[in-house]
Amino acid sequence: MRPEVTGPGANGSANGAGGSAGSGKANGSSGANGSRKADGPGKPSGEPAAKASGEPAGRAHAHGSTRRPPQVTQDTARPEGGGRAAPGGAPAPARQWPLLAVLGATGLGLLIVAFDAFRVGALIIGLALIGGAVLRWTLPSVGMLAVRSRFTDLFVYGGLGLAIVLLALMAQPHAWLKIPFLEDMLHFTVQ
């Protein structure tokens, strides 16, 4: 049997937070046993109710409410643009086509690297990430390709893709892209 406390916030109605021991209603209309009623907005009737945190009676905080976060997270906010990329009636792969396109191109690049064409495979991987950044920027909903905010996703996908493309182009031997000041910096640091 849990200890019982009375006072404002004992049912989780303070600050609009629902109690985890009760029915989860934020307006205080129902407590642990469903019999608790509020006299008015934010005013409990004084009937005892089980406290969600399990603290013994008499150890309630200053204003009768706890400041602890809920022990179980109810949901997570979806990032902007994180909705389905196709209607809900479409099959699951079709709803996530932007992510599958980026993953498919990346897998193709890795397969090409495995067949000993490092530069071409790395270019495909970098272009797949840049393509993911373009999809994230242009489409209103990209499904699971949206991880954080739009700006963060653009920065990460685009930055990593650009870095991989540049490194693939400058890889030795026989670099396809030669940047003169980088060679000068390398010779200056080595000498």
C-alpha positions as CSV (number, residue, x, y, z in Angstrom):
1,M,0.0,0.0,0.0
2,R,1.4,3.4,-0.9
3,P,1.5,6.4,1.5
4,E,-1.1,9.0,0.8
5,V,-0.7,12.8,0.8
6,T,-3.1,15.7,0.4
7,G,-2.7,19.2,-0.9
8,P,-2.3,20.9,-4.2
9,G,-0.4,18.9,-6.7
10,A,-0.8,15.5,-5.0
11,N,-2.7,14.3,-8.0
12,G,-0.2,15.8,-10.5
13,S,-2.4,18.7,-11.4
14,A,0.1,21.4,-10.6
15,N,1.6,23.0,-13.7
16,G,-0.6,20.9,-16.0
17,A,1.4,17.7,-15.5
18,G,-0.5,14.4,-15.3
19,G,0.3,12.0,-12.5
20,S,1.8,8.7,-13.4
21,A,0.0,6.8,-10.7
22,G,-3.5,8.1,-11.6
23,S,-5.3,8.1,-14.9
24,G,-2.9,10.7,-16.4
25,K,-5.4,13.5,-16.7
26,A,-3.9,16.9,-16.2
27,N,-7.1,18.6,-14.9
28,G,-7.2,16.6,-11.7
29,S,-10.6,15.0,-12.3
30,S,-9.4,11.5,-11.5
31,G,-6.7,10.3,-9.1
32,A,-5.3,6.8,-8.3
33,N,-8.7,5.3,-7.6
34,G,-10.7,7.4,-9.9
35,S,-12.7,9.1,-7.1
36,R,-10.8,12.3,-6.8
37,K,-12.6,15.4,-7.9
38,A,-11.4,19.0,-8.0
39,D,-13.4,21.8,-6.3
40,G,-12.3,24.2,-9.1
41,P,-9.5,24.9,-11.4
42,G,-6.3,23.8,-9.7
43,K,-8.0,23.2,-6.3
44,P,-8.1,19.7,-5.0
45,S,-11.0,18.7,-2.8
46,G,-8.7,17.5,0.0
47,E,-9.4,13.8,-0.4
48,P,-6.3,11.7,-0.2
49,A,-4.7,10.3,-3.3
50,A,-1.7,8.2,-3.9
51,K,1.4,10.2,-4.7
52,A,3.1,9.2,-8.0
53,S,6.7,9.6,-6.7
54,G,6.3,7.1,-3.8
55,E,7.6,9.5,-1.2
56,P,6.2,9.0,2.3
57,A,3.6,11.4,3.6
58,G,5.0,14.5,5.1
59,R,7.9,14.7,2.7
60,A,6.1,16.7,0.0
61,H,7.9,19.6,-1.3
62,A,7.3,23.3,-0.4
63,H,4.2,23.9,-2.5
64,G,2.9,20.3,-2.4
65,S,4.1,19.5,-5.9
66,T,7.1,17.6,-7.1
67,R,9.5,19.0,-9.7
68,R,10.6,15.6,-10.9
69,P,10.3,14.8,-14.6
70,P,8.1,11.9,-15.5
71,Q,9.7,8.5,-15.2
72,V,8.5,7.3,-18.6
73,T,8.6,9.5,-21.6
74,Q,5.3,9.5,-23.3
75,D,6.4,10.7,-26.8
76,T,9.1,12.4,-28.7
77,A,8.6,15.4,-30.9
78,R,9.1,14.5,-34.6
79,P,11.6,16.8,-36.4
80,E,10.1,19.3,-38.8
81,G,9.6,17.5,-42.2
82,G,9.7,14.1,-40.5
83,G,6.3,13.1,-41.8
84,R,5.6,10.4,-44.3
85,A,7.1,11.1,-47.8
86,A,4.1,9.3,-49.3
87,P,0.4,8.9,-48.2
88,G,-0.4,6.7,-45.2
89,G,-2.0,4.1,-47.5
90,A,1.2,3.5,-49.4
91,P,3.4,0.5,-48.5
92,A,6.1,1.1,-45.9
93,P,9.0,1.3,-48.4
94,A,7.2,3.9,-50.5
95,R,6.6,6.1,-47.4
96,Q,10.4,6.1,-46.7
97,W,11.7,6.5,-50.3
98,P,14.0,9.4,-49.5
99,L,15.9,7.5,-46.9
100,L,15.9,4.3,-49.0
101,A,17.3,6.2,-52.0
102,V,20.2,7.6,-49.9
103,L,20.9,4.2,-48.3
104,G,20.7,2.4,-51.7
105,A,23.1,4.8,-53.3
106,T,25.5,4.5,-50.3
107,G,25.3,0.7,-50.5
108,L,26.0,0.8,-54.2
109,G,29.1,3.0,-53.5
110,L,30.3,0.6,-50.8
111,L,29.9,-2.3,-53.2
112,I,31.9,-0.5,-55.9
113,V,34.6,0.2,-53.3
114,A,34.6,-3.5,-52.5
115,F,35.3,-4.3,-56.2
116,D,38.5,-2.2,-56.0
117,A,37.2,1.1,-57.5
118,F,37.8,3.2,-54.5
119,R,37.6,6.6,-56.1
120,V,34.3,6.0,-58.0
121,G,32.7,4.3,-55.0
122,A,33.7,7.1,-52.6
123,L,32.3,9.7,-55.1
124,I,29.0,7.8,-55.2
125,I,28.8,7.7,-51.4
126,G,29.5,11.5,-51.2
127,L,27.0,12.3,-53.9
128,A,24.4,10.2,-52.1
129,L,24.9,12.3,-48.9
130,I,24.7,15.5,-50.9
131,G,21.5,14.1,-52.6
132,G,20.1,13.5,-49.1
133,A,20.8,17.1,-48.2
134,V,19.0,18.3,-51.4
135,L,16.0,16.1,-50.6
136,R,15.9,17.4,-47.0
137,W,16.0,21.0,-48.3
138,T,13.4,20.6,-51.1
139,L,10.8,18.2,-49.9
140,P,8.3,19.2,-47.2
141,S,8.3,15.6,-45.7
142,V,11.2,13.2,-46.0
143,G,10.2,10.6,-43.4
144,M,13.1,9.1,-41.4
145,L,15.7,11.1,-43.4
146,A,14.7,13.9,-41.0
147,V,16.8,13.4,-37.9
148,R,17.2,16.9,-36.4
149,S,16.2,20.3,-37.5
150,R,16.3,21.1,-41.2
151,F,19.4,23.3,-40.8
152,T,21.3,20.7,-38.8
153,D,20.4,17.9,-41.3
154,L,21.5,20.1,-44.3
155,F,24.7,21.0,-42.5
156,V,25.6,17.4,-41.6
157,Y,24.5,15.6,-44.8
158,G,25.9,18.3,-47.1
159,G,29.2,18.8,-45.1
160,L,29.9,15.1,-44.9
161,G,29.0,14.5,-48.6
162,L,31.2,17.4,-49.7
163,A,34.1,16.3,-47.6
164,I,33.9,12.7,-49.0
165,V,33.7,14.0,-52.6
166,L,36.7,16.3,-52.1
167,L,38.8,13.6,-50.4
168,A,37.9,11.1,-53.2
169,L,38.9,13.6,-55.8
170,M,42.2,14.4,-54.1
171,A,43.2,10.8,-53.2
172,Q,46.6,9.7,-54.3
173,P,48.0,8.4,-56.5
174,H,46.9,10.3,-59.6
175,A,44.6,12.7,-58.0
176,W,41.7,14.0,-60.2
177,L,41.7,17.3,-58.3
178,K,44.9,19.2,-57.5
179,I,44.7,22.2,-55.2
180,P,48.1,24.0,-55.4
181,F,48.1,25.7,-52.0
182,L,47.4,22.3,-50.3
183,E,50.6,20.9,-51.9
184,D,52.6,24.0,-50.8
185,M,51.3,23.6,-47.3
186,L,52.2,19.9,-47.3
187,H,55.7,20.6,-48.6
188,F,56.2,23.4,-46.1
189,T,55.1,21.2,-43.1
190,V,57.2,18.2,-44.2
191,Q,60.4,20.1,-44.9
